[in-house]
Each structure stands twice: as structure tokens, then as C-alpha cells.
Amino acid sequence: MSMGITSEYDVNYVNIGRCVEDNADNLIWTLTANKHGKGTPVVLIHGFLSALGLWVLNLDELAQNRPVYAIDLLGCGSSGRPTFSSDAVEAERKMVKSIEAWVTKVLGSKASVLVGQRAKTIAKGSEYLSQKFSGAVEEAHENISQYLYCCNEQSPTWEVVSMCQTPHREPPSSTRARNSDNFHLRSELVDFQFLNKEVFIQVIGGAGHHVYADKVNKFNELVLGACMETDNRKSAAATARVGHRSPPNASAL
């Protein structure tokens, strides 16, 4: 699929070793935009039966002042397809390990903003998505349909495990964007009040499951807001470290 991205970007495989035991190293297909940007990096992680190409509407704006990475999860899209455990909990643990390995390999100890899409099937199909991407992708109906087909035509590995998983509570995050039609929203609000974490929930009205495509401007605005908060915290921490440095020893002058 030809991606309508104006930012400088490249795509490559990142070798994360054998997080999932297989006959070969695990490879994560990775898109990098504005690699040398100065702001806090953003990492975009797609949902179930999807791939990194569906972030095309968000990449340019998010990458204006910072590096943006979009990955195909292991076992999805163009990434490697190792055989996961048939035990859902063990498979999920390996998936988390693979993401952590990618972060360590690419970002090291740098702070980053992680943006994930809820794992859920594309219920409304490619016709619905084609309408959303018509301005960014040439011949959107044909290309989006073909892209999703190519992403999922390979022997399924992670997809099969995902279909067998039982729901788990999502970890809290400092900023969480939700659509107003999400039936999980009420229960999550109730659950979060018992967590000793800072949680800020934003509801984007008038959006369906694909909130990043349904309300592009608002979604990007909220993500960039979280990025700016992280930028400011990093700047304040750096200033505090400088302010607490001991004055030079007079004998050393």
C-alpha cells in the first residue's frame, strides 16, 4: 500500500532475538518517521487483524517535532510469524516480552509515549476503513482491502492465540483516549478509581472503534498533549538535576 506520508520515514526489520522460541530470530517490521526529532518518541501499536499502515492518518502530525515509530506486532502484518504457546497467558507474556525487547533495542533507556489500539476485530470491514482513508491513500477501497488481505493471508500465529484469550484488565496510563461508543468505558472508570495510579481519561465523542481514523484531529491532539506533558517532565527533571549539582571544590580550581 502506498502510504501518503510527507514526513521523512523508512521501514526495516528489527531483530529482537528469540523472545518466542522458534527456529529463527524474531523480526519486528518497523516504520520510523522523523528519526532525528528532538521530542519524546511515540510508539504506535496496532490492534487485532490490523497492521502499522493504518496509522497513516496520524503519522505526519505526530512526527512534526519528534520521532514516531509504528510496528507490526510479532505474528502480525509483515513481522515474523513464530509459533506462540497455545496457553493464552504464556503467549501474552511472550508478546509483552517481544515489545519490551523491541523498545530496548530501538530506544534503549529513552522515555517514550506508547499508543495502543484495543485488540478487536475490524467489525465494519474494509469498506468502512476505505472511506476514512480516501484522502490519504490512492484508490483507498482497493488498496486498503488488499493491504488488510496481505497482512492476514499468512499462516496465523498471534491471531489464533488472540481469539482464545480471556479479557484482562488493561494497565492504567497517564492519558487514555476512548470513544463514546465503547461499552467497556463505564466498567473501566469504576475499576480505575481503586488504582493508586494517576489516570486521566479522555472521551472522544462521535467516534467508533477506529477512533484514530474517525476523529483524527482530536486523537492527534490528545496524543500530542501527552507527549508535551512528558517533554515538560523530562525538562523539569533535567533542570532539577542541574540545580542540585554541588558547587566545584575550591581546591580543584
N, C-alpha and C positions, 0 to 999 in steps of 0.2 A: 504494500500500500504506500503510495507516495504521500508523505506527510507534509502538510502546509505549515512548516515551521520556518520562521525567518531568522531565529537565533542560530548562532553557530553551534553545531552539535556533531557528535559522532556516535557510532554504535560499535560495540565489541563484546566479546565473551570475557567474563571474569572467572578465573579458575579459583574455586574455593576449597579445593581438596575433596576429600571423601566424607562429607558430612552425612550423606546417606550412603551406606556401604554398597558398593557396586563394583563392576569390573573396570571402571574408569573414574577419573576425577569428575566432580560435579561442575558444570559450567552454567553461569548465570548471564543471560543476554541482557546487556545494559546500554541504555541511551544516556548520554551525558550532554547537557546543554550549558553553555557559558561556564566552562570548566574552571576558568580563572577568576570568576566573580568573587567579590570580597565578602558578601553577606553569608549568613549561616546557610549551609547547604540544605536543600529539600530533597527528600527521597519519596518517590511516588510508587505505591504498591497497589496493583490492580486487584479486582475481585474474582470470583469464581467464573470459569468459562470465558475469561477475558484475557487481555494482554496489554503491554505498555502503550501500544499505538492509540488506545482510546483516551489517553491524556493529551492528545494533540491540541485540544481547545485551550488547555491551561498552560502549556509549556512556555510559550513566549512571554506572557505576562509574569509568570512566576520566576523566570530566569533573567529578568531585566538587571537585577543587581546581585545575583547570587547563583551558584551552581545548582542545577537541578538534575537529579538522577531518576530515571524511570527504569524499572526492572521487570522482566518476566520471571515470576516465581519458579522455583525449581519444579519440574514436572508440568510446566505450563508454557504456552507460546513457543518461542524459539529456544528456550533454555533446555538444558539436559533433561532426560527423562529416566531417572533411576527408578528402581523398584522400591517403593516405600513399604514399611511394615503394614500388615493387614490390621494391626491393632491401631485404632484411631488415635489414642493418646500418645503412643510411641511415635506414630507418623507425624503428629503435630509437633512433638518435641524435636524431631529431626528437621521439620520445616523451619521452626524458630531458630534452630542451630545454624541452618543454612543462611538465613537472613543475617544473623549475628556475624557469621563468617564473612559475608559479603561486606558488611559495614566495616569490619576490622580491616579487610583487605583494601577497600577503596578509601575510607575516611579515617582510618586509624582511631585516634582518640578525639577527633573533632566532634563538637556538638552538632546535631542536625535536627531538622524538623521532619518527622515521619508522618506521611499522609497515606492512609489506607482506605480502601473501599471495602465495605462489608461483603463477605463472601456470599453471593446469592446468584442464582442463575439469571440469565438475561431473559426475563419472562416475556417482555414485549417484542423480542426478536429484532432482527437486523433492520426491518422497515422503520421501526421507531427510532433506532440509533441513526439511520441514514439521514433522517430529517434534521437531526441535531448537528450532524457533521457536514451538511451540504455546503456550508460556506468555507470550510477549511480543507475538504478533501474533494478532489476532482472525481466526477461520476460517483458520488458518495454511495448510492444504493448498491451498485455493482462492487465497488472496491471494499466497502465495509463488510458486505456479505462474504466476499471472497477472503478477506483478511481473517474474519472470525472462523470461517471454514478451515483455512490453512492452520490456524492456531490450534484447532481441536481435532484435526483429522488424524494426527499421530496416535499411536497406541497410548491410551490414557494411563497415567500413573497417579499423580496427585489428585486428579479429578475424581477417580474412583474412590480414593480414601475419603475425600471431602464429602461425598454423598452419603457415607456411612457414619460420619461424625455426629456426635450429640452436641447440642449447644453448650458453649462455655461462656461464662461471664467475661465481657471484654475488659481489658485493663483500662483504668482511667487515664485521661490525658489532659493537659492544661487547656486545650481548646478542642472542642468536638463539634463538627458541623453535622447537623441532622436534617432530614427532610420532614415536612409536616405530616406526610402520609405514613411515616414509619410506625408500625404498630408496636415496636419494641420501646418506643420513646418513653412511655409512661413508666414501665417497669424499670427502665434504666435510671430514670430520675429518682425513683424510690430507692433503688439499690445504692446509688451514689451518695445519698445523704448519710449513709453509715460508714463511708470510707474516710479515713484520715488522710485524704489527699486533696490537693487544690484542683477542682474540676470546674470548668466553665463551659456550659452547653449553649450552643447557638442553634436555633431552629431556622431553616431556610424555607419560607413558605412558598407554596405553589410548585414544589419540585417533586419528582418521583424518585425512584431508587437511584437513578443515574444523576444525582444532584450536581456533580461536577460538570455535566453537559447540559442539564436542564436550566441551571441558573449559574452560568459560567462566571459572570462578573462578581456576583455575591460570593460564590465559592472562592474565587481567587482572592477577593478582598479579605475574607476571613483567614485564609491560609497565610497571606502576606502579613496580616495583623499578628498572627502567632510568630511569624519569622521576625518581625520587628521587636516583639517582646523579648525573644531570645537574643537578638542582636544587642538590645539595650542591657540585658542582664550580663552578657559577656563583657560589654564595655564598662559597666559599673564594677564588675569583679576585677577587671584589669586595672582600673583606676584605683580601687581599694588596695590592690597588691602594691602598686607604686607608692601610695600614700603611707603604707606601713613599713616600707623599707627603712632599715636603720641608717642613720647618717654615717658617712665614711669615718673610719677611725683616724683621729688626728695624727697618730704616729705613722700612718700609712701615706700621709700627704707629703 
